Amino acid sequence: MYYFVYGILYLLSLLPLRVIYLISDFVYVWVYYVFGYRKEVVMQNLMIAFPDKSEKERIRIAKDFYHKFIDSMVETIKLVSAPKSFFEKRFTGNWEVVNQFYESGRSVQLHFGHNFNWEWGNVTTVFNLKYKFLGVYMPLNNKTFERLFKKIRARTGTVLISAHKMAAEFLPHRDSQYCLALVADQSPGRIDKAKWFQFFNRKTAFVMGPVRNAIVNNTVIIFGFISRPRRGYYHLNFSLAEANPKPGDEIMLTKKYVNYLEEIIKANPDMWLWSHRRWKHQWKAEYDEVIE
């Protein structure tokens, strides 16, 4: 099954991008208008985030989100065969924000959100950074697609680290110089270990692991966001968060990330994964106080 699926995707990857976008437009109509994939979750999330917007405005954001979501899915097909030059032309970034720390021997930790198109971002970041690039990913349940995505994501040199085995798989790289990329807006698996922050005026649980990892390993913390100037073109925007994280900074740095994430989502609401159930956990009195 793996070789059959890979063969089909390889042939599709040879199509011009304009043809792939015709496929995306077709799939969008079915996903949004016919199947309504997670539409209830999307609209509920948008109501939480933008209560002051009209229903018409939220529907417009939802439609734009679905279109970019489907685009990012079909764009992944190009990862199977597209050369380095393809991505260098279409994916830019202010790489110097990260690379400036390489000569000093410091390692770097990147904090991203669920922001399109992270698959192209993974490939292109490897091309442009001086560091050994470690990417933390969430394994898929389907064995065929898990094998396929691991092959695609690692084809340019990314060292993949399973989120389920992060401690063990990160350990061999801990004493080397690296750049570790994390999607830091995951909903906590252990709610009792989370901290609560005001995020879009809603009590929201955030994992503390990313910041604690940076403090323990004395790594530079850099936030990242991918913008889309136009269809088929992306720009990765890096922002230095903290060059010298210290014990005791956990709350402050996580709050800084929460504020950053909310700011960039408000500026680019159609680029965040609204079908992700970010507010599935409800704050209770026995939890820690909410950090304003």
Backbone as a ProteinNet text record, in pm:
[ID]
protein_1_A
[PRIMARY]
MYYFVYGILYLLSLLPLRVIYLISDFVYVWVYYVFGYRKEVVMQNLMIAFPDKSEKERIRIAKDFYHKFIDSMVETIKLVSAPKSFFEKRFTGNWEVVNQFYESGRSVQLHFGHNFNWEWGNVTTVFNLKYKFLGVYMPLNNKTFERLFKKIRARTGTVLISAHKMAAEFLPHRDSQYCLALVADQSPGRIDKAKWFQFFNRKTAFVMGPVRNAIVNNTVIIFGFISRPRRGYYHLNFSLAEANPKPGDEIMLTKKYVNYLEEIIKANPDMWLWSHRRWKHQWKAEYDEVIE
[TERTIARY]
82.7	0	86.6	194.1	282.8	336.8	387.7	448.6	344.4	223.8	116.2	82.5	62.5	28.8	143.1	265.5	381.3	391.1	366.2	372.4	269.7	147.8	42.3	81.3	129.4	167.7	287.1	378.5	493.5	446.9	356.8	305.4	231.2	150.5	79.1	175.3	286.2	383	451	445.1	506.9	418	292.6	200.8	243.3	219.7	246.4	162	211.7	140.5	2.9	-9.7	-140.1	-245.8	-202.9	-295.4	-330.8	-231.5	-255.8	-354.5	-348.2	-442.6	-583.3	-596.9	-730.3	-789.2	-704.9	-748.4	-791.3	-711.7	-743	-878.3	-905.3	-1033	-1149.9	-1131	-1235.8	-1258.8	-1149.3	-1159.5	-1221.9	-1187.2	-1241.9	-1394.6	-1452.3	-1597.7	-1660.2	-1599.7	-1653.7	-1633.3	-1515.6	-1485.8	-1571.3	-1586.2	-1658.5	-1809.6	-1853.5	-1996.2	-2069.5	-2002.1	-2070	-2050.7	-1924.3	-1896.7	-1897.6	-1863.8	-1861.7	-1764.6	-1645.3	-1545.7	-1519.3	-1556.3	-1534.1	-1583.5	-1682.8	-1731.2	-1786.1	-1851.5	-1905.6	-1792.8	-1682.5	-1567	-1505.7	-1491.7	-1431.7	-1514.2	-1644.7	-1729.8	-1736.4	-1733.7	-1733.1	-1603	-1490.7	-1362.2	-1358.3	-1412.2	-1414.1	-1505.4	-1612.1	-1700.7	-1628	-1549	-1470.8	-1366	-1296.4	-1185.9	-1232.6	-1342.1	-1387	-1535.7	-1572.2	-1712.9	-1767.9	-1679.4	-1724.5	-1745.8	-1701.1	-1722.3	-1862.2	-1914.6	-2047	-2038.2	-2150.5	-2153.1	-2099.2	-2132.6	-2084.7	-1931.6	-1872	-1726.2	-1661.6	-1723.3	-1667	-1678.3	-1785.8	-1800.6	-1695.8	-1666.2	-1562.7	-1426	-1395.7	-1269.7	-1267.3	-1380.1	-1387.8	-1362	-1423.7	-1403.7	-1258.4	-1199.9	-1059	-969.3	-1003.3	-926.7	-932.2	-1052.9	-1066	-989.4	-994.2	-923.8	-772.8	-720.1	-575.6	-538	-628.7	-606.6	-592.8	-685.9	-681.1	-558.8	-528.4	-407.2	-283.9	-273.3	-155.2	-147.8	-264.1	-265.7	-216.6	-269.2	-229.3	-87.5	-46.8	90.8	192.7	151.9	240.9	282.6	197.3	228.9	359.7	386.1	508.6	634.5	620.7	737.2	795.6	715.9	761.7	874.8	867.9	968	1027.9	968.5	1015.8	1159.4	1242.2	1382.3	1397.3	1517.3	1549.3	1515.9	1542.8	1519.6	1372.4	1282.3	1139.2	1103.2	1152.9	1119.2	1195.8	1318.3	1394.8	1326.5	1260.3	1189.3	1060.9	995.2	859.7	849.7	959.2	954.9	1076.4	1053.3	1161.1	1150.2	1249.9	1247.3	1361.3	1347.2	1457.2	1546.1	1614.3	1694.2	1805	1848.4	1959.4	1925.9	1796.5	1757.4	1800.1	1795.2	1837	1987.3	2037.6	2178	2278.3	2234.6	2326.5	2386.3	2321.4	2368.7	2459.2	2474.1	2548.4	2696.1	2759.9	2903.8	2939.1	2846.8	2873.4	2860.2	2814.2	2799.8	2666.8	2575.5	2446.6	2352.6	2269.5	2160.2	2035.5	1940.4	1821.2	1696.1	1591.4	1461.6	1356.9	1285.2	1183.5	1044.4	962.3	824.3	728.8	654.1	555.6	415.2	316.5	178.7	134.9	9.3	-46.1	-79.7	17.5	12.9	57.9	-22.5	9.7	130.4	214.3	222.5	346.1	326.1	438.6	518.2	456.7	531.4	637.2	600.6	699.4	801.9	755.2	845.7	952.6	915.1	1010.1	1121.8	1084.4	1182.1	1272.5	1213.7	1291	1381.8	1339.3	1421.9	1554.2	1550.2	1672.8	1771.7	1721.2	1807.6	1878.1	1814.4	1861.3	1928.4	1917.7	1981.3	2115	2207.8	2338.4	2332.6	2226.9	2213.9	2171	2200.9	2131.8	1988.1	1891.7	1752.7	1672.8	1619.6	1537.2	1391.3	1306	1164	1079.4	1004.5	915.3	782.9	737.9	615	522.5	395.6	295.2	272.1	305	289.6	144.7	127.6	-4.3	-41.7	-169.5	-216.1	-208.6	-231.4	-225.2	-79.2	-40.5	99.7	152.7	66.1	108.9	142	52.5	75.3	181.8	196.3	304.3	439.8	455.8	580.8	602.5	495.5	504.7	546.2	480.3	511.3	650.2	694.2	829.2	931.8	905.8	996.5	999.5	881	871.7	938	909	959.4	1110.4	1164.5	1307.1	1391.8	1329.2	1402.3	1512.3	1502.3	1604.4	1700.4	1686	1780.9	1725.3	1596.4	1536.7	1547.3	1591.7	1593.6	1459.5	1378.5	1243.5	1244.2	1170.9	1158.6	1010.5	970.6	830.2	790.9	677.6	627.9	596.9	568.4	536.1	661.1	777.2	903.1	1009.5	966	1057.9	1180.7	1161.5	1273.9	1381.9	1341	1436.9	1502.3	1423.9	1477	1556.4	1529.6	1606.1	1741.2	1749.2	1868.1	1998.8	2005.5	2132.2	2182.7	2094.1	2131.8	2154.2	2125.4	2124	2257.9	2368.9	2500.5	2564.3	2488.2	2537.3	2473	2514.6	2453.6	2338	2221.1	2101.7	2004	1907.1	1789.5	1668.5	1594.4	1478.7	1350.5	1266	1140	1022.6	940.2	825.4	698.3	589.3	457.4	407.6	415.9	398.2	255.5	160.6	21.3	-63	3	-70.3	-158	-274.9	-356.3	-287.1	-277.4	-203.9	-265.1	-177.5	-223.9	-251.8	-172.7	-190.9	-236.8	-366	-421.1	-377.3	-345.8	-302.9	-161.8	-88	47.5	52	-61.2	-65.8	-78.6	-52.1	-78.6	-185.7	-262.8	-376.2	-347.6	-378.3	-355.3	-481.4	-493.2	-599.5	-555	-628.6	-597.6	-725.9	-733.4	-857.2	-969.8	-934.9	-1031.5	-1097.8	-1030.7	-1081.3	-972.6	-1009.3	-913.7	-865.6	-735.1	-680.6	-558.3	-554.1	-441.3	-328.5	-206.5	-87.4	14.4	83.9	191.1	310.5	382.5	499.8	630.5	619.6	738	833.5	783.5	875.8	967.3	910.8	992.9	1085.8	1035.6	1120.7	1238	1213.3	1320.2	1428.2	1386.2	1482.6	1565.4	1502.5	1573.7	1675.4	1632.8	1722	1843.7	1823.3	1931.8	1996.9	1953.9	2012.3	2011.7	1897	1884.9	1812.9	1850.8	1785.3	1642.9	1545.9	1405.9	1369.1	1321.4	1278.4	1137.6	1049.4	914.2	911.6	823.5	813.2	670	645.8	513	528.9	446	450.7	337.5	372.7	272	266	158.1	139.6	111.9	215.8	196.7	98.7	105.1	11.3	14.4	-79.7	-93.6	34.4	84.6	204.1	333.7	323.4	443.3	425.7	532.7	528.1	652.4	637.8	751.5	750.7	865.6	877.4	935	856.7	894.3	943.5	1072.5	1128.8	1136.9	1118.1	1126.3	1196.3	1305.6	1379.1	1293.3	1270.9	1191.2	1278.7	1382.8	1471.8	1603.5	1712.8	1844.1	1900.3	1861.1	1917.5	1806.7	1729.2	1621.7	1678.7	1616.3	1667.4	1559.4	1600.7	1503.3	1416.9	1287.7	1195.6	1126	1173.4	1114.3	1001.5	966.5	871	738.8	680.2	550.8	562.8	663	682.8	700.9	784.2	812.1	693.5	620.6	501.1	395	378.9	285.2	324.7	454.3	503.5	464.8	475.8	436.8	285.9	207.3	61.1	19.7	80	48.3	88.7	206.5	256.9	162.8	123.1	35.6	-97.9	-155.5	-282.8	-269.1	-159.3	-136.8	-126.8	-50	-32.3	-158.6	-235.4	-360.7	-460.6	-468	-558.6	-521.4	-391.9	-345.3	-364.3	-364.4	-375.1	-471.7	-598.9	-690.6	-715.7	-692.4	-718.9	-601.2	-491.5	-370.7	-350.2	-442.3	-429	-525.7	-495	-573.2	-695.4	-802.7	-923.5	-996.6	-966.8	-1029.5	-962.3	-853.6	-783.6	-863.1	-899.9	-986.2	-903	-869	-780.5	-847	-978.8	-1049	-1133.9	-1084.6	-1162.7	-1158.9	-1058.3	-1048.5	-1112.5	-1184.5	-1248.2	-1178.5	-1152.9	-1087.8	-1181.8	-1123.8	-1199.7	-1132.2	-1207.3	-1158.4	-1035.6	-1024	-910.3	-780.1	-790.3	-669.6	-596.8	-474	-399.2	-475.1	-446.7	-507.6	-470	-559.8	-535.2	-438.3	-336.7	-234.8	-281.1	-296.7	-345.9	-234.3
-120.9	0	126.6	123.6	241.3	278.8	180.3	209.3	255	201.7	244.9	392.1	428.7	567.3	661.6	618.6	702.6	723.8	618.5	630.7	729.2	722	814.4	958.9	980.3	1115.5	1167.6	1076.6	1119.7	1171.7	1100.6	1144.3	1277	1289.7	1415.8	1530.3	1500.8	1606	1664.8	1594.4	1642.8	1744.5	1753.8	1850.3	1993.1	2087	2228.9	2273.8	2369.6	2415.4	2471.3	2533.2	2589.5	2479.9	2362.2	2249.6	2194.2	2186.9	2140	2232.6	2362.6	2455.6	2439.4	2393.2	2360.4	2243.9	2146.8	2035	2086.8	2180.4	2237.9	2308.3	2384.4	2456.4	2358.1	2247.8	2145.8	2080.4	2044	1978.7	2073.2	2202.8	2303	2303.8	2300.4	2303.1	2183.8	2067.4	1947.9	1951.1	1992.8	1993	2094.9	2215	2321.2	2310.3	2298.6	2307.4	2173.4	2063.7	1933.5	1858.8	1832.4	1754.9	1840.8	1967.9	2055.9	2009	1967.2	1910.5	2002	1955.7	2025.4	2170.9	2196.3	2334.4	2386.7	2299.2	2340.8	2383.7	2307.2	2340.4	2472.4	2488.6	2611.4	2733.5	2725.9	2841.7	2870.5	2766.4	2786.9	2854.7	2811.3	2873.6	3020	3047.9	3186.1	3273.3	3215.6	3291.4	3326.5	3233.1	3259.1	3367.4	3355.8	3447	3584.9	3590.4	3717.9	3742.9	3757.3	3778.2	3910.5	4006.7	4138.2	4143.9	4042.1	4040.1	3989.3	4029.9	3983.7	3839.4	3773	3636	3630	3731.8	3737.9	3745.2	3823.4	3835.1	3703.6	3635.9	3508.3	3402	3403.6	3308.6	3335.6	3464.1	3498.8	3447.2	3461	3407.4	3256.4	3191.7	3045.9	2998.3	3063.3	3024.5	3043.2	3156.2	3180.6	3077	3042.8	2940.9	2807.5	2761.9	2633.5	2631.7	2741.9	2747.2	2734.4	2804.7	2797.5	2662.6	2606.9	2475	2369.5	2369.8	2274.1	2301	2428.6	2461.7	2398.3	2413	2360.3	2208.6	2142.2	1997.1	1954.1	2017.2	1977.2	2026	2136.9	2184	2082.8	2005.8	1904.1	1802	1781.8	1687.4	1724.7	1854.8	1898.9	1858.1	1827.9	1789.1	1655.5	1576	1443.9	1453.4	1552.3	1554.8	1691.8	1800.1	1934.2	1956.6	2020.1	2044.1	2160.8	2175.6	2282.8	2420	2439.9	2569.2	2609.4	2510.8	2539	2608.1	2553.8	2608.5	2737.1	2748.1	2871.4	2989.9	2965.6	3071.5	3110.6	3015	3036.5	3049.9	3024	3031.5	3108.6	3230.4	3315.5	3329.9	3394	3414.7	3502.2	3562.1	3640.6	3546.5	3456.7	3350.1	3401.9	3525.4	3581.1	3592.5	3603.6	3611.9	3485.9	3371.6	3244.7	3223.4	3244	3213.6	3299.5	3414.7	3503.1	3438	3334.5	3270	3149.2	3112.7	2990.8	3001.4	3109.9	3122.9	3126.4	3168.5	3174.2	3037.1	2938	2803.2	2776.1	2874.5	2856	2771.6	2693.5	2623.8	2710.8	2681.1	2764.8	2678	2731.5	2663.8	2754.4	2702.1	2778.3	2738.6	2839.2	2814.9	2864.6	2773.3	2805.5	2775.3	2819.9	2780.4	2692.6	2645.1	2567.1	2661.8	2686.7	2796	2745.4	2772.3	2724.1	2798.8	2737.6	2596.4	2540.6	2471.5	2425.4	2315.3	2242.4	2137.7	2198.8	2301	2370	2439	2491.1	2558.2	2464.5	2341.2	2242	2218.9	2198.3	2171.1	2290.9	2408.5	2526.9	2573.7	2555.6	2596.5	2520.5	2393.1	2313.5	2372.7	2420.5	2476.6	2603.6	2678.9	2814.4	2833.7	2737.6	2750.8	2676.8	2726.2	2663.4	2544.1	2535.2	2436.6	2298.6	2197.6	2069.7	2096.3	2058.3	2096	1978.3	1994.5	1892.7	1936.8	1854.4	1888	1792.1	1844.4	1761.1	1745.7	1622.1	1597.3	1504.5	1510.9	1424.1	1303.5	1182.2	1062.6	1042.1	984.3	953.7	809.9	784.6	650.3	555.3	608.5	526.5	498.3	371.1	334	374.5	364.8	401.9	549.6	634.9	778.8	824.3	751.8	783.3	762.6	652.1	623.8	725.1	758.6	852.5	991.4	1041	1175.3	1182.1	1077	1075.8	1086.3	1016.5	1022.1	1162.6	1222.3	1355.5	1460.1	1453.5	1553.8	1544.6	1425.9	1406.4	1409.1	1428.3	1414.3	1517.9	1631.1	1735	1741.6	1650.5	1646.5	1675.4	1703.7	1725.8	1598.8	1614.1	1502.3	1503.3	1402.6	1398.5	1339.8	1405.8	1361.3	1346.6	1227.8	1202	1274.6	1341.9	1411	1311.5	1186.7	1084.2	1027.6	1048.2	994.9	1103.6	1225.4	1337.8	1328.1	1292.5	1287.8	1191.6	1073.7	971.7	1007.3	1058.5	1084.8	1215.5	1308.6	1432.7	1413.5	1318.8	1299.3	1288.4	1214.3	1203.3	1335.8	1435.3	1563.3	1673.8	1642.5	1745.8	1818.1	1746.2	1806.9	1856.9	1853.4	1907.3	2043.5	2109.5	2238.1	2210.8	2260.8	2226.4	2343.4	2328.5	2416.1	2324.2	2339.9	2254.9	2332.1	2276.2	2342.2	2273.4	2352.8	2301.3	2374.9	2302.5	2365.1	2380.4	2502.3	2526	2560.3	2552.3	2581.8	2454.6	2340.2	2214.8	2219.7	2158.5	2142.8	2042.5	2070.7	1981.9	1842.7	1741.3	1604.9	1578.6	1643.2	1632.1	1768	1784.3	1913	1953.3	1854	1883.9	1942.2	1928.4	1982	2117.4	2161.4	2283.8	2407.6	2522.1	2651	2721.4	2806.6	2870.8	3018.8	3062.1	3200.2	3254	3384.8	3447.7	3453.2	3382	3374.4	3401.1	3512.8	3557.8	3569.3	3624.9	3647.6	3519	3408.4	3280	3211.9	3156.3	3081.9	2961.2	2955.5	2856.7	2788.5	2657.2	2580	2573.1	2597.4	2586.6	2494.6	2419.3	2333.6	2420.4	2377.4	2450.1	2386.1	2267.2	2194.1	2269.7	2340.2	2411.2	2510.2	2593.4	2692	2623.5	2525.1	2454.9	2386.3	2330.3	2266	2366.7	2486.1	2590.2	2635.6	2647.2	2691.5	2586.5	2461.1	2352.6	2342.1	2359.4	2341.9	2473.8	2584.8	2716.2	2748	2730.8	2759.3	2892	2959.2	3083.7	3052	3132	3111.6	3213.2	3162.1	3246.6	3204.8	3303.1	3275.6	3284.1	3206.9	3209.4	3204.8	3274.5	3276.9	3280.4	3203.7	3198.2	3282.8	3378.5	3459.5	3416.7	3454.3	3415.7	3540.8	3601	3722.5	3700.9	3583.8	3545.8	3394.6	3344	3199.7	3137.5	3037.5	2967.7	3028	3134.3	3200.8	3224.9	3197.5	3212.3	3284.9	3344.2	3410.6	3374.5	3325.2	3287.4	3404.9	3453.2	3569.7	3524.5	3540.7	3506.5	3630.2	3608.7	3717.4	3665.7	3731.4	3689.6	3712.1	3606	3615.4	3632.3	3548.7	3555.7	3485.2	3558.5	3500.8	3421.4	3457.5	3392.5	3356	3251.5	3211.8	3159.7	3199.2	3163.2	3092.5	3009.9	2947.9	3055.6	3030.6	3129.9	3210.4	3196.7	3272.4	3196.7	3078.9	2993.9	3064.9	3125.2	3191.6	3311.5	3393.4	3514.3	3481.6	3381.8	3349.1	3280.7	3197.5	3135.9	3242.1	3335.6	3445.8	3529.3	3548.7	3624	3553.5	3421.1	3343.5	3350.4	3339.4	3346.3	3479.9	3589	3721.5	3732.2	3677.7	3679.2	3601.7	3483.2	3398.6	3468	3527.6	3596	3713.8	3785.1	3901.5	3861.7	3756.9	3718.8	3653.8	3585.9	3527.8	3637.6	3739	3850.8	3920.1	3929.6	3996	3908	3774.9	3679.7	3566.9	3598.2	3498.6	3377.9	3389.9	3277.4	3181.5	3208.8	3126.9	3032.1	3030.5	2944.6	2827.8	2716.5	2594.5	2597.8	2657.8	2673.3	2542.3	2440.1	2309.5	2233.9	2288.8	2235.1	2276.7	2182.3	2212.6	2272.2	2399.6	2466	2488.9	2501.2	2531	2413.5	2292.5	2176.4	2157.2	2212.3	2201.5	2323.9	2302.3	2411	2429.2	2553.9	2582.8	2548.5	2491.1	2457.8	2521	2534.8	2603.9	2536.1	2403.1	2332.9	2350.7	2409.4	2433.7	2558	2579.2	2699.2	2824	2933.9	3061.1	3098.8	3166.4	3210	3327.7	3320.5	3424.8	3532.1	3651.7	3760.3	3817.3
0	0	0	78.2	85.9	-51.3	-125.9	-255.6	-357	-345.9	-435.8	-410.9	-282.9	-248.4	-286	-256.5	-289.5	-439.9	-518.1	-663.7	-717.9	-664.6	-707.3	-672.5	-549.8	-507.9	-587.2	-622.1	-702.5	-838.8	-902.1	-1032.6	-1019.2	-914	-892.4	-864.7	-798.7	-764.7	-886.4	-998.3	-1121.7	-1194.2	-1150.3	-1212.2	-1179.8	-1272.2	-1241.3	-1122.6	-1047	-928.6	-962.5	-1079.6	-1117	-1133.7	-1178.1	-1191.9	-1053.8	-967.1	-830.7	-759.5	-788.1	-726.1	-781.8	-904.8	-957.6	-878.3	-845	-761.4	-624.2	-569.4	-438.7	-440.6	-545.2	-556.1	-558.8	-629.2	-637.9	-501.8	-434.4	-302.9	-200.8	-210.4	-117.1	-121.2	-240.2	-254.3	-182.4	-197.9	-133.2	17.6	61.5	205.2	279.4	223.2	293.6	273.3	148.4	120.1	129.9	97.7	95.5	227.1	263.6	384.5	511.1	497.9	614.4	720.8	677.2	769.1	888.8	1006.8	1133.2	1131.1	1052	1038.9	1171.6	1247.2	1376.6	1471.4	1472.2	1556.4	1511.8	1381.2	1327.1	1365.1	1345.1	1372.6	1522.5	1605.1	1749.8	1792.8	1738.8	1769.7	1726.9	1609.5	1561.2	1646.7	1697.9	1787.2	1916.2	1969.1	2090	2064.6	1952.2	1923.6	1880.2	1805.4	1747.9	1776.8	1903.7	1937	1884.6	1859.8	1813.5	1662.3	1591.8	1447.1	1416.6	1303.4	1262.1	1212.7	1204.7	1154.2	1011.4	932.5	794.2	790.7	880.5	885.8	928.5	1025.1	1069.5	960.2	885.9	774.2	667.7	644.5	546.2	590.7	719.2	772.3	758.3	789.6	781.2	638.3	541.5	401.6	359.1	397.6	364.8	432.4	557.3	629	555.5	520	452.9	320.7	248.3	119.8	140.6	239	265.6	327.6	406.8	466	355.8	260.5	150.1	63	38.6	-37.2	27.2	159	228.4	217.7	212.7	199.3	60.7	-43.6	-179.2	-211.6	-150.3	-170.6	-118.4	-17.9	39.1	-66	-166	-272.9	-341.5	-355.9	-424.9	-348.9	-220.2	-141.3	-186.4	-257.5	-298.5	-400.1	-491.6	-599.2	-629.4	-579.3	-616.7	-570.3	-652.5	-616.4	-520	-469.2	-375.4	-433.1	-561.4	-626.2	-621.3	-626.8	-621	-490.4	-379.1	-247.7	-218.5	-265.9	-244.8	-311.8	-422.2	-494.1	-423.2	-360.7	-309.7	-158.4	-87.8	58.4	107.8	156.5	205.1	357.2	416.9	561.2	606.6	723.8	781.2	863.4	793.1	852.5	942.7	919.1	997.6	1146.2	1179.3	1320.3	1394.6	1326.5	1387	1371.6	1251.2	1221.4	1298.4	1348.7	1420.3	1544.4	1596.5	1719.1	1692.1	1567.3	1535.8	1571	1532	1554	1702.2	1786.7	1930.4	1996.5	1920.3	1973.5	2040.7	2041.8	2108.4	2024	2089.8	2023	2029.5	1943.4	1929.2	1933.3	1993.9	1998	1934.4	1835.3	1763.6	1811.5	1841.8	1885.4	1777.5	1718.9	1616.3	1666.2	1589.4	1610.5	1494.6	1497.9	1387	1272.3	1190.1	1094.4	956.9	853.6	717.4	658.4	578.4	546.9	616.4	726.1	806.9	737.2	643.9	573.7	481	405.7	323.8	413.8	526.8	620.3	672.3	701.9	750.9	649.3	524.4	419.5	394.8	384.1	347.5	460.2	584.1	697.3	698	664.2	658.3	559.1	445.9	342.9	388.1	476.4	505.1	640.2	728.8	859.4	862.3	942.1	957	1052.3	1127.2	1233.2	1184.7	1264.8	1252.9	1295.7	1212.3	1235.4	1289.7	1410.6	1475.3	1470.8	1416.1	1407.5	1487.4	1583.6	1663.3	1588.8	1572.4	1497.5	1575.4	1539.4	1602	1510.6	1555.2	1471.3	1427.6	1309.1	1256	1289.9	1306.4	1340.4	1221.3	1101	980.9	945.1	943.5	923.6	786.3	684.7	549.1	541.6	592.1	586	685.5	795.9	890	821.7	752.5	680.5	568.6	498.6	387.2	434.4	539.6	587.5	650.6	713.7	768.7	655.8	546.4	430.7	370.4	354.8	296	385.1	514.2	606.9	628.8	612.3	638.5	511.3	396.3	269.9	251.9	318.5	302.7	421.3	516.2	627.2	764.3	776.1	907.8	992.2	1116.5	1210.7	1283.3	1259.5	1315.9	1456.6	1545.5	1683.9	1715.9	1754.2	1786.1	1914.1	1910.4	2029.8	2141	2104.6	2203.4	2271.3	2207.9	2262.9	2266.2	2292.4	2277.6	2367.8	2493.8	2587.6	2539.4	2496.6	2453.2	2320.3	2224.3	2091.6	2084.3	2176.9	2181.3	2250.5	2340.4	2424.2	2345.3	2233.6	2160.3	2103.7	2091.2	2030.8	2134.7	2258.5	2362.8	2376.8	2364.3	2384.9	2256.1	2145.9	2019.1	1994.2	1888.2	1853.6	1756.9	1789.8	1712.8	1708.3	1619.9	1617.5	1629.7	1738	1767	1738.3	1651.7	1615	1682.9	1752.2	1825.8	1786	1772	1760.9	1904.4	1955.2	2099.6	2140.4	2046.4	2083	2090.1	2113.6	2129.5	2255.2	2246.6	2367.5	2458.5	2587.8	2679	2686.6	2683	2703.5	2850.3	2936.6	3082.6	3133.8	3148	3187.8	3328.3	3412	3548	3552.5	3440.3	3432.8	3360.2	3309.4	3229.6	3317.9	3257.1	3318.4	3235.1	3302.6	3237.7	3213	3089.7	3048.7	2980.3	2978.5	2900.9	2754.5	2669.8	2527.5	2451.5	2381	2318	2421.5	2538	2645.6	2695.4	2676.1	2723.7	2807.2	2921.3	3003	2921.9	2893.2	2800.6	2859.3	2850.1	2903.4	2801.3	2847.1	2762.5	2827.8	2743.7	2794.1	2833.4	2935	2983	2936.9	2876.5	2834.4	2744.1	2640.3	2550.4	2621.9	2707.2	2777.5	2877.7	2949.2	3046.3	2977.3	2859.3	2783.7	2745.5	2704.6	2665.4	2785.1	2900.7	3020.9	3065	3067.9	3111.4	3020	2889.7	2793.7	2750.9	2814	2785.3	2635.9	2573.1	2430.7	2408.6	2302.5	2261.2	2217.6	2260.5	2221	2113.7	2000.9	1889.5	1848.2	1834.1	1787	1634.3	1571.2	1426.3	1378.1	1268.6	1207.1	1055.6	985.4	839.2	781.7	697.9	629.1	482.4	414.2	274.1	191.6	131.3	51.4	-63.5	-126.4	-231.9	-247.9	-321.9	-335.8	-392.1	-321.3	-366.4	-317	-235.5	-183.5	-33.2	42.1	187.2	237.5	356.4	420.6	568.2	617.2	757.3	835.2	930.7	1010.2	1147.5	1172.4	1302.6	1391.7	1521.9	1619.4	1744.6	1784.4	1903.4	2027.4	2103.6	2225.6	2348.7	2361.4	2476.6	2443.5	2452.8	2422.9	2539.7	2661.6	2780.2	2879.7	2849.9	2941.8	3072.9	3183.6	3316.6	3398.6	3493.4	3583.8	3650.5	3655.5	3709.6	3602.1	3475.7	3364.4	3295.6	3344.9	3274	3245	3347	3330.3	3237.8	3260.8	3180.5	3032.7	3002.2	2862.3	2794.3	2869.1	2810.4	2785.1	2877	2857.7	2736.5	2717.3	2601.5	2472	2473.6	2355.3	2332	2439	2427.3	2365.8	2412.3	2357.8	2211.3	2180.1	2042.1	1951	1994.9	1914.6	1887.3	1989.6	1970.6	1873.5	1885.2	1798	1651.3	1623.1	1482.7	1425.7	1510.3	1462.2	1428.6	1511.6	1483.4	1352.5	1326.9	1204.5	1081.3	1101.3	989.6	1027.5	1048.8	1104.7	1016.2	887	797	784.5	858.4	846.4	964.1	1060.5	1178.1	1167.5	1229.6	1217.3	1310	1262.2	1344	1366.4	1288.2	1310.2	1425.1	1477.2	1594.7	1719.4	1805.6	1921.6	2034.6	2019.3	2114.6	2250	2252.5	2377.4	2425.2	2406.6	2448.8	2599.7	2667.4	2812.9	2878.8	2984.8	3059.1	3193.3	3227.9	3355.7	3471.3	3578.4	3698.1	3819.7	3924.5	4043.5	4105.2	4086.2	4147	4068	3947.2	3869.1	3919.5	3870.3	3906	3861.9	3928.8	3891.8	3746.8	3680.5	3541.6	3543.9	3457.3	3449.2	3351.1	3402.1	3317.4	3230.3
[MASK]
++++++++++++++++++++++++++++++++++++++++++++++++++++++++++++++++++++++++++++++++++++++++++++++++++++++++++++++++++++++++++++++++++++++++++++++++++++++++++++++++++++++++++++++++++++++++++++++++++++++++++++++++++++++++++++++++++++++++++++++++++++++++++++++++++++++++++++++++++++++++++++++++++++

